[in-house]
Amino acid sequence: MREFTGLADSFRQAYLQGYNTKIAEINSMGWEEARDKFNMDYPRPYKPQNSEAYYYACGEIDALADQF
């Protein structure tokens, strides 16, 4: 999990929510299925609707990387 300094609380909360959600998915469905779900949820090229969505996705990908 990354540590952010100087980041708005709403962005930090979005990151943590994405991170925690993906950890729960990994625990319930396994890492490979959670990765595949991430790839389906964020097809390339991913263009977030707003900054909160960007940080939520960052949280999810960091959770996947931390659990690899």
trRosetta pair geometry for C-beta under 8 A, 3 or more apart (Angstrom, degrees):
i j d omega theta_ij theta_ji phi_ij phi_ji
1 19 5.9 57 -115 -152 105 153
1 62 6.0 94 -112 141 45 130
1 63 7.7 25 -84 -80 82 64
1 66 6.4 5 -39 -69 61 154
2 15 7.4 -77 60 -180 106 142
2 58 7.6 -40 22 152 139 114
2 62 5.9 -99 -12 -120 95 154
4 7 3.8 -2 145 -3 130 140
4 11 7.5 -109 133 111 166 109
4 12 5.9 -151 63 -98 131 95
4 15 7.0 124 -12 23 139 167
7 11 5.0 -108 171 84 104 123
7 12 5.1 126 103 -58 116 94
7 15 7.9 13 141 -5 154 141
7 55 8.0 130 -176 -116 133 143
8 11 4.7 87 64 7 86 104
8 12 7.0 -158 93 -6 43 88
9 12 5.5 -57 -144 40 35 112
9 13 6.0 36 157 -21 69 106
10 13 5.8 -52 -145 37 29 112
10 14 6.4 33 153 -21 62 105
10 52 6.0 -62 148 -91 101 108
11 14 5.6 -51 -148 34 32 113
11 15 6.4 36 151 -21 64 104
11 51 5.9 -49 -97 140 107 110
11 52 6.5 -130 -100 -98 56 58
11 55 4.5 146 -166 -44 78 165
12 15 5.7 -52 -150 34 32 114
12 16 6.4 27 154 -15 65 107
12 55 7.5 -73 -65 173 18 148
13 16 5.8 -55 -144 40 32 109
13 17 6.1 34 155 -21 65 107
14 17 5.8 -54 -145 36 28 112
14 18 6.4 28 155 -16 63 107
14 51 7.9 144 43 122 161 69
14 52 4.2 -172 -86 -160 154 75
14 53 7.4 -83 -171 -52 140 19
14 55 4.2 91 92 87 115 110
14 56 4.5 -78 172 -58 94 80
14 59 7.1 -165 128 -11 59 133
15 18 5.9 -61 -153 38 28 109
15 19 6.2 27 153 -20 65 110
15 55 4.3 -70 -60 168 83 100
15 56 6.9 -125 -82 -82 31 32
15 58 5.7 -35 -119 82 94 105
15 59 4.1 152 -170 -64 51 110
15 62 7.9 24 -170 26 97 140
16 19 5.5 -52 -142 37 32 114
16 20 6.1 26 161 -14 67 109
16 59 6.3 -129 -44 -122 10 143
17 20 6.1 -57 -141 41 26 105
17 21 6.1 28 158 -21 62 111
17 56 6.2 -34 81 -120 100 92
17 59 6.7 105 65 82 49 167
18 21 5.8 -57 -143 37 26 112
18 22 6.3 21 161 -14 63 109
18 55 7.0 -179 7 126 137 59
18 56 3.8 148 -61 -169 124 56
18 57 6.3 -106 -145 -42 154 14
18 58 6.8 99 84 62 151 53
18 59 2.9 126 79 69 103 117
18 60 4.4 -83 172 -36 103 79
18 63 7.4 -154 130 -9 73 123
19 22 6.2 -65 -152 38 24 104
19 23 6.4 25 153 -20 64 107
19 59 3.6 -96 -39 -174 74 99
19 60 6.9 -135 -80 -65 37 33
19 62 5.9 -32 -105 76 102 108
19 63 4.8 154 -150 -57 61 109
20 23 5.6 -50 -145 34 33 114
20 24 6.5 35 155 -19 64 104
20 59 7.6 -25 6 164 59 129
20 63 7.8 -157 -43 -89 16 141
21 24 5.8 -56 -154 35 31 111
21 25 6.5 30 149 -18 65 106
21 59 7.7 76 35 114 93 120
21 60 6.9 -38 77 -92 101 94
22 25 5.4 -50 -147 37 38 114
22 26 6.3 42 153 -23 67 101
22 34 6.3 109 -165 180 79 124
22 38 7.1 35 -123 -79 121 117
22 59 6.9 169 9 125 121 79
22 60 4.1 137 -55 -136 139 69
22 61 8.0 -148 -96 -33 174 22
22 63 3.7 144 90 73 121 147
22 64 6.2 -74 166 -43 137 78
23 26 5.7 -51 -148 34 31 113
23 27 6.4 30 153 -17 63 106
23 63 5.0 -119 -54 -153 74 128
23 67 7.1 157 -117 -52 72 135
24 27 5.7 -56 -149 38 31 111
24 28 6.2 17 157 -10 66 112
25 28 6.0 -65 -142 44 29 101
25 29 5.7 -26 179 27 70 111
25 33 7.9 -135 162 104 96 90
25 34 4.4 129 122 -117 107 110
25 37 6.6 -114 179 64 145 150
26 29 7.2 -75 -121 57 16 73
26 30 6.9 -33 -163 153 53 11
26 31 5.3 26 -144 -91 100 60
26 34 4.5 -55 -82 -12 64 166
26 63 6.8 -156 -17 147 133 108
26 64 7.3 172 -76 -99 127 59
26 67 5.2 28 -174 126 164 172
29 33 4.2 -101 144 91 111 133
29 34 5.7 141 75 -55 107 80
29 37 7.5 67 86 -19 155 137
30 33 4.9 76 68 19 92 105
30 34 6.7 -164 91 -9 43 92
31 34 5.7 -63 -146 40 28 110
31 35 6.2 30 156 -21 66 106
31 64 7.2 119 -158 -143 88 76
31 67 5.8 -164 -106 122 113 115
31 68 7.0 130 -164 -102 143 51
32 35 5.6 -52 -148 35 31 113
32 36 6.4 31 153 -18 64 105
33 36 5.5 -51 -145 37 34 112
33 37 6.3 38 152 -21 65 103
34 37 5.6 -50 -147 35 32 114
34 38 6.5 39 150 -23 63 102
34 64 6.6 -170 116 -99 110 97
35 38 5.5 -51 -152 32 33 114
35 39 6.5 31 152 -17 65 104
35 64 5.7 107 -93 -142 84 132
36 39 5.6 -53 -149 37 34 112
36 40 6.5 32 152 -16 65 104
37 40 5.7 -55 -148 38 33 109
37 41 6.1 31 154 -19 67 109
38 41 5.7 -58 -144 39 29 110
38 42 6.2 -21 170 26 66 108
38 60 5.7 167 -118 147 115 123
38 61 6.9 128 -170 -84 144 69
38 64 6.3 -52 -23 -55 164 147
39 42 6.8 -75 -131 61 22 76
39 43 7.3 59 167 -94 60 53
40 43 7.1 -1 -153 -61 28 85
42 46 4.4 2 -175 -98 95 137
42 57 5.8 102 -90 -134 147 126
43 46 6.8 149 73 -75 38 77
46 57 6.8 157 156 -157 151 165
48 51 7.4 97 116 -93 137 18
48 53 3.9 169 -162 98 106 108
48 54 4.1 -142 24 -64 169 75
48 57 6.5 -136 -84 5 119 134
49 53 4.9 81 42 1 81 158
50 53 5.3 101 54 8 66 102
50 54 7.3 -120 105 -6 39 91
51 54 5.3 -51 -151 32 39 117
51 55 6.4 31 156 -13 70 104
52 55 6.0 -58 -148 41 31 104
52 56 6.2 38 152 -24 65 106
53 56 5.5 -50 -144 33 32 116
53 57 6.5 31 156 -16 63 104
54 57 6.0 -60 -155 37 28 108
54 58 6.5 31 148 -21 64 106
55 58 5.2 -46 -145 34 39 118
55 59 6.5 46 153 -23 64 98
56 59 5.8 -52 -157 31 31 113
56 60 6.8 30 148 -18 63 104
57 60 5.5 -52 -150 35 37 113
57 61 6.4 29 156 -14 69 105
58 61 6.1 -57 -145 40 30 104
58 62 6.2 31 156 -18 65 109
59 62 5.8 -58 -146 38 28 111
59 63 6.4 32 154 -23 63 104
60 63 5.7 -54 -152 31 31 113
60 64 6.7 30 152 -16 63 103
61 64 5.6 -50 -151 35 37 114
61 65 6.3 37 151 -18 67 105
62 65 5.5 -54 -145 39 34 111
62 66 6.1 35 156 -21 67 107
63 66 5.8 -54 -143 37 29 110
63 67 6.3 12 161 -6 63 113
64 67 6.2 -70 -146 45 25 100
64 68 6.6 47 153 -52 63 95
65 68 5.7 -33 -152 -5 33 120
